[in-house]
Amino acid sequence: MMKKVRSEGFLSLNLKVELVLIQREIPMEKAQDCRMNFVRLVAHFFMEEKMEKRVALIGIVVEQYESAEKLNRILHEYGEYVIGRMGIPYREKNMNIISVAVDAPMDIISTLSGKLGMLPGVSSKTIYAKSKKESL
């Protein structure tokens, strides 16, 4: 019964979001961002189990300066999960090295790392702190 109520609630909210996007004539690009934010918001309220948060470190190497603006936009988008970040310019090799510490559910961390790694001239790798279960 609870699953049915949750899925009906999600569909109802989703239809309302679509109607608002159409009524306000939101451009396609911005509408997609609105949908993604909606899905994230709904996930917090309609999830059956609270996802375990993990601490992770994302290592980023930027070899194309042109990707810096998009990279910063993505990091800002996930700002609520960022504990801190450090950037080191390596001028001799014409690259930048960035480390970002995050505390988030694993799916959020992997999505963030994946988005960063898809940028041209950007590589990213993630390492996770051991969870309490793993250290026992």
C-alpha positions as CSV (number, residue, x, y, z in Angstrom):
1,M,0.0,0.0,0.0
2,M,2.8,2.5,0.9
3,K,4.7,1.9,-2.4
4,K,1.5,2.6,-4.3
5,V,0.9,5.9,-2.5
6,R,4.5,6.9,-3.0
7,S,4.5,6.2,-6.7
8,E,1.1,7.9,-7.2
9,G,2.4,10.9,-5.3
10,F,5.6,11.0,-7.5
11,L,3.5,10.9,-10.7
12,S,1.2,13.6,-9.5
13,L,4.2,15.9,-8.6
14,N,5.9,15.1,-11.8
15,L,2.9,16.1,-13.8
16,K,2.7,19.4,-11.9
17,V,6.4,20.1,-12.6
18,E,5.8,19.4,-16.4
19,L,2.8,21.7,-16.4
20,V,4.7,24.6,-14.8
21,L,7.6,24.1,-17.3
22,I,5.1,24.3,-20.2
23,Q,3.1,27.2,-18.8
24,R,6.2,29.3,-18.2
25,E,7.7,28.4,-21.5
26,I,11.0,27.3,-19.9
27,P,13.7,26.6,-22.6
28,M,14.5,23.0,-23.1
29,E,18.0,23.2,-21.6
30,K,16.7,24.8,-18.3
31,A,13.7,22.5,-18.2
32,Q,16.1,19.5,-18.1
33,D,17.9,21.1,-15.1
34,C,14.6,21.6,-13.4
35,R,13.6,18.0,-13.9
36,M,17.0,16.8,-12.5
37,N,16.5,19.0,-9.4
38,F,13.0,17.7,-9.0
39,V,14.1,14.1,-9.1
40,R,16.8,14.8,-6.5
41,L,14.3,16.4,-4.2
42,V,11.7,13.7,-4.6
43,A,14.4,11.0,-4.0
44,H,15.0,12.5,-0.5
45,F,11.3,12.3,0.4
46,F,10.1,9.1,-1.4
47,M,13.1,6.7,-0.8
48,E,12.2,3.6,1.2
49,E,15.5,3.5,2.9
50,K,17.8,6.3,3.7
51,M,21.0,5.9,1.7
52,E,24.2,5.5,3.6
53,K,26.4,8.5,3.3
54,R,30.1,7.9,2.6
55,V,33.2,10.1,2.8
56,A,35.2,10.2,-0.3
57,L,38.0,12.0,-2.0
58,I,37.7,12.9,-5.7
59,G,41.0,13.5,-7.5
60,I,40.7,15.7,-10.6
61,V,43.4,16.5,-13.2
62,V,42.5,19.3,-15.6
63,E,44.6,19.5,-18.8
64,Q,42.2,21.8,-20.8
65,Y,41.7,25.1,-19.1
66,E,38.5,25.6,-21.2
67,S,36.8,23.0,-19.1
68,A,37.3,24.9,-15.8
69,E,34.1,26.9,-16.0
70,K,32.0,23.8,-16.5
71,L,33.9,21.9,-13.8
72,N,33.3,24.7,-11.3
73,R,29.6,24.8,-12.3
74,I,29.3,21.1,-11.6
75,L,31.1,21.4,-8.3
76,H,28.8,24.2,-7.3
77,E,25.7,22.1,-8.2
78,Y,26.9,19.5,-5.7
79,G,28.1,22.0,-3.2
80,E,25.8,20.7,-0.4
81,Y,27.9,17.5,-0.3
82,V,31.4,19.1,-0.5
83,I,33.4,19.2,2.7
84,G,36.3,21.1,1.1
85,R,38.5,21.4,-2.0
86,M,42.1,22.2,-2.8
87,G,43.5,23.2,-6.2
88,I,47.1,23.1,-7.2
89,P,48.3,24.7,-10.4
90,Y,51.1,22.7,-12.0
91,R,52.4,25.4,-14.4
92,E,55.4,23.4,-15.7
93,K,53.0,20.7,-17.1
94,N,50.2,23.2,-18.0
95,M,47.7,21.4,-15.8
96,N,45.8,21.8,-12.6
97,I,45.3,19.2,-9.9
98,I,42.2,19.4,-7.7
99,S,41.1,17.3,-4.7
100,V,37.5,17.5,-3.5
101,A,36.4,15.9,-0.2
102,V,32.7,14.9,-0.1
103,D,30.2,13.4,2.3
104,A,27.3,12.0,0.3
105,P,25.4,8.8,-0.8
106,M,27.5,6.6,-3.1
107,D,25.3,7.3,-6.1
108,I,25.8,11.0,-5.7
109,I,29.5,10.6,-5.5
110,S,29.8,8.4,-8.5
111,T,27.5,10.7,-10.5
112,L,29.6,13.7,-9.6
113,S,32.9,11.9,-10.5
114,G,31.4,10.7,-13.7
115,K,30.2,14.1,-14.8
116,L,33.6,15.6,-14.1
117,G,35.4,12.8,-15.9
118,M,33.3,13.4,-19.0
119,L,34.5,16.9,-19.4
120,P,37.1,17.4,-22.2
121,G,40.6,17.3,-20.9
122,V,39.5,16.3,-17.3
123,S,40.2,13.0,-15.5
124,S,38.8,12.0,-12.2
125,K,39.1,9.1,-9.8
126,T,37.4,8.5,-6.5
127,I,38.5,6.8,-3.3
128,Y,36.2,6.0,-0.5
129,A,36.8,6.0,3.3
130,K,36.1,2.6,4.8
131,S,32.6,2.4,6.2
132,K,31.9,1.5,9.8
133,K,30.8,-2.0,8.6
134,E,34.0,-2.6,6.6
135,S,36.2,-1.6,9.6
136,L,34.6,-4.1,12.0
